[in-house]
Amino acid sequence: MQSSALQGLVAALVRCFSIYLGLTALRFAVQGVSFHSSDVHYLHLGYFVVTTLLFAGVAIALWHFHSAVAGRLLPATGDDQAKASALSGADFETGLIGAVGLYVAITALPQLANHGAWLFYDRELLGIHRAIEGRAAFVGSLIQLGLGVLLLLRAPGIRRLVARLRTGGT
């Protein structure tokens, strides 16, 4: 059972992160309207729609399920009240690695949508053939998404690997 103060703090931080993602969705929506209302359309409107919906969906999910997310982010502890109220350094590192993985994965998704749109729908950018650059950017976004998911799902193992590398394998 987690300390209610610690879980409340993490839940508040999750809600703050959802507000940030909501503001990012709003920024993409405003940019999409701005680009769509201009005379020259060199970006696909689908990019802005997909990105806005993606960020808004994640923001709404985090806003509604902030307590559940906070419970999953905090490590399970025993009945000892001192253990429940204190967060060890290893658990803190695991949480940070997971948070970095979540950030990397979330930032990769709109880039993946953008590069996918350029790769599959617009073979030329302003008259310049860019098939190789488009493929490289798309693959780079896929790799970034994979690294983010790997960091998020394998945070405890990565923390143990880093600890082993720090101590020289002993």
N, C-alpha and C positions, 0 to 999 in steps of 0.2 A: 504494500500500500504506500503510495507516495504522500509526502507532506503536502497538505492542501495549499500552503503558501507557495511552495515551489511549483506545484502544478498550475496554480493560478497565475504565477508570473510567466510561465512558459505559454499558457493559453493566451495571455495578453500579448505576448510577443508574436504568437501565431496570428492573432487578429491584426496586429500592426503590419505584419508581412502581407496579409490579405488586403489591407488598405493600400499598401504600396503597389501590389499587383493590379488592384482596381484602378488606381491612378495611371498605371502604365497602359491598361486597356483603354482608358479614356484618351490618353495621348495618341495611341494608334488610331482610335476612331476619329479624332480631330484631324490627324494627318491624312487619313483616308478621304474624309470629306473635302479637305483642302486640295488634295491631288485630283480628286474626281471633278471638282468644280473648275479646275484650270483648263486652259485651252489645249495644252499639250499633255497627253496621257502616255507617259513612258514607264509607269508602274501598273501592275495589274491590281484592280480593285479587290480581287479575291485574296491577295496577300493581306490587305488591311482587315478584311472581314474575318479571315481565319485567325489572324493574330489577335484581333480584338476579342473574338469569341473564346479563344484559348485562354488568354489572360483573365477575362471576365469569369469564365467557368471555374478556373482554379481559385480565383479570389472568392467567389461565392461559396465554393466547397469548403475552403479553409475558414471562411467566416462562420458557416453553419456548424462545422465539425471541429471547432477549435479545441474543445475539451478532449475529444478522441485523439486528435493529432498530438496534443500535449502529452497525453498518456502514453502514446506510442514512442514519442521522442525521449521520454524519461526512462531510464533503466529500471527493471524490476528489482525491488529490494526486499529484504527479509522483514521480520517483525520488529527488529531493533529500531527504536525511535531515533537513535543517534545516526544510524546508517541511513534512515529514511530522510532525515533533514539535511545531511551533508552529501555533496556530490563529489565523488572521487575524481582525481585527475584523469584516470583512464576513461571513466564514463564521460567526462567533459570533452576529451579528445575525440571519442567516438561520436558524440553529438555534433561536434564541429565538423568532422569529416563528412557526416551525413548531411549537414546543412550546406556545406560547400558542394556536395554532389547534387543536392536538390537545386541549388542556384545554377550550377553548370547545365543541368538537364533542362531547366525552365528557360534559360537564355538560349539554348540550342534549338528549341522548338520553333520560334518565329523565324530564326535564320534558316532552318530546314524548309519551312514553308516558302520563304522568299527564294532561296536557291532552287527549290523544286519548281516554283513557278517560272523562274527565268530559264531553267534548263529544259522544261517540257513545253513551254508555251511561246517563248521568245528566243529564237535561235540567234538573232542579231540584236545588238544593243546599239542604237543610233548608227546603224549601217555597218557595224563592226562584228564580224563573225566571232563568237566567243564560246564555242562548244567545249573546248578544253578547260577554260576557266570556270565555266558553269558546272562541269562535272567535278572538278577539283573542289569547288566551294561546296557542292552538295555532299560529296564524300567527307569533306572536313566537318560539315555540320552533323553528319551521321556519326562520325567518330566522337565528336564533342558530346552528342546525346548518349552514346554508349559509355563514355567515361563518366558522365554525370550519374547515369543509372548504376554503374559499377560502384562508384563512390558511395552512393546512397544505400545500396543494398548490401554491400560488403564492408561497411565501415568498421565493425569489430575486427575482422580479419586484417584489414589494412592497418588498423591501429596496432595490432600485435606484430605485424611485419615491420612497421616503423620502429616499434620498441626494440625488436630484435636487431634491426640495423643500427640503432643507437648504441646498444650495448656490445656490438661486435659479435653477436650470435651466442652470447653466454647467458 
